[in-house]
Every structure is written in C-alpha cells, then in structure tokens.
C-alpha cells in the first residue's frame, strides 16, 4: 500500500476509471475514491461515464463533475473494479497507450489481465469499494460523509444487497463505520431497487414473462432481442430477483448487443450455488466472481445456452450440493 500512497501523493492530476457500463459497485468505488482524493487537494477527473439511470441517482447525493474529455494530461491513472483490460473504457485505454502515465490497479476480481505499475488484487474483499476504504483508513485519509456513502453503496451493491455474497464480521464493522446517517442503508436500497417511473416497472414485468426454467439444473434464464434503453438494468434486476426463487441456484440473462449479432450475458448464483460462475464466464472470454459474472459472445443464443447447460451439468455432477 505504501507504493500506492507514494504515487498518489506525488501526482497532481489523477484520472479515475472503472469498467465500461459500470454498475453501482463500480460507481461506489470510483466516486468514493474521487471524493477522498479531492479531499487531499488533488485535481481528479472521472474517466467513466455511468449508465444514465445510475448517474441520475448518484448525482442526487453529490455534485460530482464528469469532466474527462481526453484533452487533459494526467500523471496518474487509477483503474478500479474491471477484471480485464478489455473492460476498461476504450478512450481511457487509448490514453494509457498513447501517454504512458503511471497506472495503479485496485480490484477485487480474481487476477486476470490487470495492468499497472502497481497492481493490488484482493479477492477476499467484499468489493473494490472495501479496498478503497482500507487504503484510506491505512493511510489515515479523511473519509467524509459523501465518500462514506459511495463506498457503502459499492459494498452493499457488490454483495447483491446481501443476496449472493455474505458480508463477514470484519466487513460488517467497516459497513457500520461508513453508515453516517440513520437513513443511509434505506437510501441505498432505493438506489439499487428503485424505478424511475411506472413504465420501467411494467417493462420489467414483461421481460420476466420471457424467462424459462430448467428444474434439473436448478437454472432460471432469459433471452431478449428487444432494444430497450434500460435493458441492461432490467436484465441484472431479473437475475437478482431470480436468486430468491426456492429450489433454483443459477440465473442468467442474455440480451442482444445493439447493432451487432453479439450477446451480453449476466450470471448470478444463489447462496446454495456450487458452480463457479467465474470459470463459466471465462469459457466465453468473460469473468467475475464465484456467484457473479458476465461475458459477451458472438455465438448464437442457442449455442451459448447449450454450452452453459453442459458446463453446469458437469460441475453439478462433480460437486455435492450444499446442505
């Protein structure tokens, strides 16, 4: 951690970036670190543009400026929560390739192909936001209320609101330190589960009707070619809700990539899942965690589903069920 501190202290202009199309855990770690470094007097820019529905919700908490335009010069780039370099926002990768700045990686994903002058990967952490918290606490950096809220958001969101990852006592103590107001956890619940209007909720219900089950594999899955502005959020919500269906342990949703024949896949596992979804996603060039992963593939949806079922069936035969 000392080498991370040294590079941050020496830097004047810092760029923070996460993976493309970031979710709340990525947003929490990026925005939390943004606030902490601003408190240290650093000039900080965000190189990640959040999905608009996420940005609208987090921007109600703090006036964070989306001010990276590719023209500024940065002596330090901090990459958070991305797993593979291909998932980092393209123009940030281009900046790194063309300017060769100092790069720090902070990530709780199992090591894949992270890059940087300093690479800190902590798979045992509940979230990258927890690692940002640990970094700040270790160096006695001030964590204001806004930074605390964003880090809290990252930890809670990464665990699926405690749905697919348990939070141990050590992390729980950190969570309690980050809770600064009585309604913080309630606000986060509304941010994660809230709808921007009734039409979004009705559209979500329509997508749920397309989902199918495979009782033998304890699998719930869905496929959609519909181009909806919030299909990404809807797909993630669908697999999150499916985690709580009794008797089923694996959930995935395939959604078509706009303007191409490719598919995005969001994978989730319940608390009783025994199949490593990170390994499953890796078969398609993706990755993630044991109970939360994703990938993009150019194969047909039928081929993807068949390959996934074969892998799941083989893993379930080798692994005894959790009692």
Residue pairs with C-beta under 8 A, 6 or more apart in sequence:
1 120
1 135
1 138
1 139
3 118
4 104
4 106
4 118
4 120
4 135
5 135
5 139
7 76
7 102
7 104
7 117
7 118
8 14
8 37
8 40
8 42
8 76
8 78
8 104
9 40
10 75
10 76
11 42
11 75
11 76
11 102
12 42
12 43
12 75
13 42
13 43
13 45
13 72
13 73
13 74
13 75
13 76
14 37
14 42
14 43
14 44
14 45
14 74
14 75
14 76
14 77
14 78
15 44
15 45
15 46
15 47
15 68
15 74
15 76
15 77
15 78
15 92
15 95
15 101
16 30
16 33
16 34
16 37
16 44
16 45
16 46
16 47
16 48
16 77
16 78
16 80
17 30
17 46
17 47
17 48
17 77
17 78
17 79
17 80
17 88
17 89
17 92
18 26
18 27
18 29
18 30
18 48
18 79
18 80
18 81
18 82
18 88
18 89
19 26
19 48
19 81
19 82
19 83
19 87
19 88
19 89
20 48
20 87
20 88
20 89
20 90
21 51
21 232
22 30
22 48
22 50
22 51
22 54
22 81
23 51
23 54
23 157
23 236
24 54
24 153
24 154
24 157
24 191
24 192
25 81
25 127
25 128
25 129
25 153
25 154
25 155
25 157
25 158
26 48
26 80
26 81
26 82
26 128
26 154
27 50
27 54
27 58
27 150
27 153
27 154
28 127
28 129
28 150
28 151
28 152
28 153
28 154
28 155
28 157
28 158
29 80
29 81
29 106
29 127
29 128
29 129
29 131
29 132
29 150
29 151
29 154
30 46
30 48
30 80
30 81
31 46
31 58
31 62
31 64
31 147
31 150
32 129
32 132
32 133
32 147
32 148
32 150
32 151
32 154
33 78
33 80
33 132
33 147
34 44
34 46
34 64
35 62
35 64
35 144
35 146
35 147
35 150
36 132
36 136
36 141
36 142
36 143
36 144
36 147
37 44
38 44
39 141
39 142
39 144
39 147
40 141
45 67
45 68
45 72
45 74
46 64
46 65
46 66
46 67
46 68
47 68
47 77
47 89
47 91
47 92
47 95
48 89
48 92
49 55
49 66
49 89
50 58
51 232
51 233
53 196
53 230
53 233
55 66
56 196
57 191
57 194
58 64
58 150
58 153
58 191
61 146
61 149
61 150
61 187
62 146
62 150
70 91
70 94
70 95
73 99
74 95
74 99
74 101
75 101
75 102
76 101
76 102
76 103
76 104
77 92
77 95
77 96
77 101
77 102
77 103
77 104
78 103
78 104
78 105
78 106
79 88
79 92
79 103
79 104
79 105
79 106
79 107
79 114
79 115
79 116
80 105
80 106
80 107
80 128
80 132
81 106
81 107
81 108
81 109
81 127
81 128
82 88
82 105
82 107
82 109
82 114
83 107
83 109
83 110
83 112
83 114
83 287
83 288
84 112
84 113
84 114
84 287
85 93
85 113
85 114
85 115
95 101
96 103
102 117
103 115
103 116
103 117
103 118
104 116
104 117
104 118
104 119
104 120
105 114
105 115
105 116
105 118
105 119
105 120
105 121
106 120
106 128
106 131
106 132
106 135
107 114
107 119
107 120
107 121
107 122
107 128
107 131
108 121
108 122
108 123
108 125
108 126
108 127
108 128
108 130
108 131
108 158
109 121
109 123
109 287
109 288
109 289
110 121
110 123
110 278
110 287
110 289
111 119
111 121
111 123
112 287
114 121
120 131
122 131
125 131
125 134
125 171
126 155
126 158
126 159
126 165
126 167
126 168
126 171
127 154
127 155
127 157
127 158
127 159
128 154
128 158
129 150
129 151
129 152
129 153
129 154
129 155
129 158
130 151
130 154
130 155
130 171
130 174
132 151
132 154
133 143
133 151
133 155
133 174
133 178
134 174
135 141
136 142
136 143
136 147
137 143
143 151
143 178
145 180
145 181
148 177
148 178
148 179
148 180
149 178
149 180
149 184
149 187
149 188
151 178
152 175
152 178
152 179
152 184
152 185
152 188
153 188
153 191
155 167
155 171
155 174
155 175
155 178
156 162
156 175
156 185
156 188
156 192
157 188
157 192
158 165
158 292
159 165
159 166
159 167
160 240
160 243
160 268
160 291
160 292
161 189
161 192
161 193
161 240
163 240
163 243
163 244
163 270
163 271
164 243
164 268
164 269
164 270
164 271
164 273
164 291
164 292
165 289
165 291
165 292
166 271
167 175
178 184
179 185
193 237
195 201
195 204
200 230
200 234
203 228
203 230
203 234
204 234
204 237
204 238
207 222
207 224
207 226
207 231
207 234
207 235
207 238
208 222
208 238
208 241
210 222
210 223
210 224
211 220
211 221
211 222
211 238
211 242
211 253
212 220
212 221
212 222
213 219
213 220
213 221
213 248
214 221
214 309
215 247
217 250
217 309
217 312
217 313
217 316
218 247
218 248
218 249
218 250
218 316
219 248
219 249
219 250
219 251
219 252
219 309
219 312
220 239
220 242
220 245
220 248
220 250
220 251
221 251
221 252
221 253
221 254
221 305
222 235
222 238
222 252
222 253
222 254
223 253
223 254
223 255
223 301
223 305
224 231
224 235
224 253
224 254
224 255
224 256
225 255
225 256
227 256
227 258
228 234
231 255
232 255
232 264
235 253
235 255
235 264
235 266
236 253
236 266
238 251
238 253
239 251
239 252
239 253
239 266
239 267
239 268
240 268
242 248
242 251
242 268
243 251
243 268
243 269
243 270
243 271
244 270
248 270
249 269
249 270
249 272
249 273
249 274
249 275
250 267
250 268
250 269
250 270
250 273
250 275
250 277
250 312
251 267
251 268
251 269
251 270
252 265
252 266
252 267
252 268
252 308
253 265
253 266
254 263
254 264
254 265
254 301
254 304
254 305
255 263
255 264
255 266
256 262
256 263
256 264
257 263
257 264
257 296
260 298
261 298
262 296
262 297
262 298
263 296
263 297
263 298
263 299
263 301
263 304
264 294
264 295
264 296
265 281
265 284
265 286
265 294
265 295
265 296
265 297
265 304
266 294
267 277
267 280
267 281
267 288
267 292
267 293
267 294
267 295
268 277
268 291
268 292
269 275
269 277
269 290
269 291
269 292
270 291
271 322
272 321
272 322
273 290
273 291
274 315
274 316
274 319
274 320
274 321
274 322
275 311
275 312
275 315
275 316
275 319
276 290
276 315
277 288
277 289
277 290
277 291
277 292
277 293
278 287
278 288
278 289
278 290
278 293
280 293
280 308
280 311
280 312
280 315
281 287
281 288
281 293
281 294
281 295
282 295
283 307
283 311
284 295
284 296
284 297
284 299
284 304
284 307
285 295
285 296
285 297
286 293
286 294
286 295
286 296
287 293
287 294
287 295
288 294
297 304
299 307
